[in-house]
Amino acid sequence: MKRNKSIFLVLIYLIIGGLIFFKFQFLPKTNNSEPITQTDFQPTLPDSTESLKTSSLAEPVANFKARVTKKPFGIYSTPQNSPIQPERFTGYHTGADAEYEDAKTDVPVFAVNDGKITFSQYASGYGGVFILETEMNEKKHSVLYGHIRPASLPRVGTTFSKGQQIALLGTGYSNETNGERRHLHFAILTDTRLDIKGYVSKKADLSGWINPLSLY
């Protein structure tokens, strides 16, 4: 009887030992760290500080981004392939065009940021055109507005606050726009130079401009 009891106890110890061995060898090991959740497997996103700064810009014209439907930044146009017909220009587009041919009333343009007018006059290919010098992301830039009604052009040296109305778009297919349709050619230069080119002949030359839609 005592011998059977001893055998029984040995079997119990073997079973318990086997269970302990199985647990440490085959079951997942745990530690005292926080439990893993689904968010632990999400990719690391880039710092959004830069986009937050640029997204604070006011629109240069109402519904700007939605109205860039024909000539975005960088598109290569010729009289043969242009989305606008007839076309008289050839090259890579230095800005983004916001279309307003459907507008029945005056279309105001606004200062995208606090700034000062450094250029304002009538120019071939534009009609009225002006440049607002402003600071974005701790760097100064020239911001160009083209196809402006000449009578509404601001004076050089005038300062404007972000969102403040500056001028009006010119009437389409008139002297106010130098024969162009009613739209805003909006371009942002990488520095403060006075450059009003609407097109460049080489794609590499676009490096002197910033894609406006990337800031909205």
C-alpha positions in Angstrom: 0.0 0.0 0.0 2.8 2.4 0.9 4.7 1.4 -2.3 1.6 2.3 -4.4 1.3 5.6 -2.7 5.0 6.4 -3.4 4.5 5.5 -7.1 1.4 7.7 -7.3 3.3 10.7 -5.8 6.2 10.2 -8.3 3.7 10.3 -11.2 2.1 13.5 -9.9 5.5 15.2 -9.6 6.4 14.0 -13.2 3.1 15.4 -14.6 3.6 18.8 -12.8 7.2 19.0 -14.0 6.2 18.2 -17.5 3.5 21.0 -17.5 6.0 23.5 -16.2 8.6 22.5 -18.8 6.0 22.8 -21.6 4.9 26.3 -20.5 8.4 27.7 -20.6 9.5 26.0 -23.8 6.5 26.4 -26.1 4.1 29.1 -24.8 4.8 32.8 -25.7 7.0 34.6 -23.2 5.7 37.7 -21.5 7.3 40.5 -19.6 6.3 43.6 -17.7 6.0 45.9 -20.7 2.7 47.4 -21.9 0.5 45.0 -23.9 0.9 45.1 -27.7 -2.0 46.8 -29.5 -2.8 47.4 -33.2 -1.3 50.9 -33.0 2.1 49.4 -32.4 2.1 48.2 -36.0 1.2 51.5 -37.6 4.0 53.1 -39.8 5.8 56.1 -38.4 4.5 59.3 -40.0 6.7 62.2 -40.9 6.7 65.3 -38.8 3.7 67.4 -39.9 5.0 70.7 -38.6 5.9 71.9 -42.0 2.5 71.1 -43.5 0.8 72.8 -40.6 2.7 76.0 -41.3 1.9 76.1 -45.0 -1.7 75.1 -44.6 -2.3 78.3 -42.6 -2.0 80.4 -45.8 -5.2 82.1 -47.0 -6.4 81.2 -50.5 -5.5 83.7 -53.2 -9.0 83.4 -54.7 -12.1 81.7 -53.5 -12.1 77.9 -54.0 -8.6 78.1 -55.4 -7.6 74.5 -55.2 -10.9 73.2 -56.7 -10.7 75.6 -59.6 -7.3 74.5 -60.8 -8.8 72.2 -63.4 -6.9 72.9 -66.7 -3.4 74.1 -66.1 -1.7 72.9 -62.9 1.9 73.7 -62.0 4.5 72.1 -64.2 2.3 71.1 -67.1 4.0 71.3 -70.5 1.8 73.1 -73.0 2.2 73.8 -76.7 -0.3 75.3 -79.2 -1.0 71.7 -80.3 -1.5 69.9 -77.0 -2.7 72.6 -74.6 -5.9 72.0 -72.6 -6.7 75.7 -73.5 -7.5 76.4 -77.2 -6.4 78.5 -78.9 -3.0 78.5 -77.2 -0.2 81.0 -77.8 2.4 79.8 -75.2 4.9 77.0 -75.1 6.7 75.7 -72.1 6.4 74.3 -68.5 3.8 76.2 -66.5 5.4 78.0 -63.5 2.1 78.5 -61.6 -1.4 77.0 -61.1 -4.4 78.5 -63.0 -7.7 79.0 -61.1 -10.5 79.1 -63.7 -13.2 81.7 -63.4 -14.9 81.9 -66.8 -18.2 81.0 -65.3 -18.2 83.9 -62.8 -20.9 86.5 -63.3 -19.6 89.0 -60.9 -16.2 90.5 -59.9 -13.7 88.0 -58.6 -11.5 89.4 -55.8 -8.0 88.2 -55.1 -6.6 88.0 -51.6 -3.2 88.2 -49.8 -2.2 84.6 -48.9 -0.1 86.0 -46.1 1.1 89.3 -44.6 3.3 91.0 -47.1 4.3 94.0 -49.2 3.8 94.7 -52.9 7.1 94.8 -54.8 6.0 94.7 -58.4 2.7 95.9 -60.0 2.1 96.8 -63.6 0.6 95.9 -67.0 2.6 93.2 -68.8 2.3 91.3 -72.1 0.7 87.9 -71.6 -1.0 88.9 -68.3 -2.7 92.2 -68.5 -2.4 93.3 -64.9 0.2 91.5 -62.7 1.6 92.0 -59.3 4.0 90.4 -56.8 3.5 90.2 -53.0 6.6 89.6 -51.0 5.9 87.5 -47.9 7.5 85.2 -45.4 6.6 81.5 -45.3 8.3 78.9 -43.1 10.9 81.5 -42.0 11.9 82.3 -45.6 10.9 85.2 -47.8 9.2 84.5 -51.1 7.7 86.4 -54.1 4.1 85.5 -54.8 2.8 86.3 -58.2 -0.8 87.1 -59.2 -1.5 87.3 -63.0 -4.5 88.4 -65.2 -5.5 91.2 -62.8 -7.8 94.1 -63.7 -5.3 96.9 -64.3 -7.5 99.5 -62.6 -7.4 97.5 -59.4 -3.7 96.9 -59.3 -2.1 97.8 -55.9 0.7 100.4 -55.6 4.3 99.2 -55.0 5.1 99.4 -51.3 1.6 98.9 -50.1 1.3 96.3 -47.3 -1.5 93.8 -46.9 -2.6 91.4 -44.1 -3.3 87.7 -44.7 -6.8 87.3 -46.2 -7.2 91.0 -47.1 -8.5 91.7 -50.6 -5.9 93.2 -52.9 -7.4 93.4 -56.4 -9.9 92.0 -58.9 -9.5 89.5 -61.7 -9.6 91.0 -65.2 -12.4 90.5 -67.7 -11.8 87.5 -69.9 -10.7 88.0 -73.5 -10.2 91.7 -73.0 -7.2 94.1 -72.8 -7.4 93.6 -69.0 -6.1 90.1 -69.4 -4.2 90.7 -72.6 -6.7 88.6 -74.4 -6.6 85.6 -72.1 -9.6 83.9 -70.5 -10.7 84.9 -67.0 -8.5 83.1 -64.5 -5.8 83.7 -61.9 -2.3 82.6 -62.7 -0.8 82.1 -59.2 2.9 81.3 -58.8 5.2 81.2 -55.8 9.0 81.8 -56.3 11.6 80.1 -54.1 13.1 83.5 -53.3 12.3 87.2 -53.6 13.4 87.8 -57.2 11.1 89.8 -59.5 10.4 87.1 -62.1 7.0 87.1 -63.9 7.6 84.3 -66.4 4.5 82.2 -66.9 6.4 79.4 -68.6 10.0 78.1 -68.8 11.5 76.2 -71.6 13.3 73.6 -69.5 11.7 71.4 -66.9 14.8 71.8 -64.7 14.0 75.6 -64.6 10.9 74.8 -62.6 13.1 74.5 -59.5 12.9 78.3 -59.2 9.2 77.9 -58.4 7.1 76.1 -55.8 3.9 74.1 -56.7 1.2 76.2 -55.1 -1.2 73.2 -54.6 1.4 71.6 -52.3 0.7 74.4 -49.8 -3.0 73.8 -49.5 
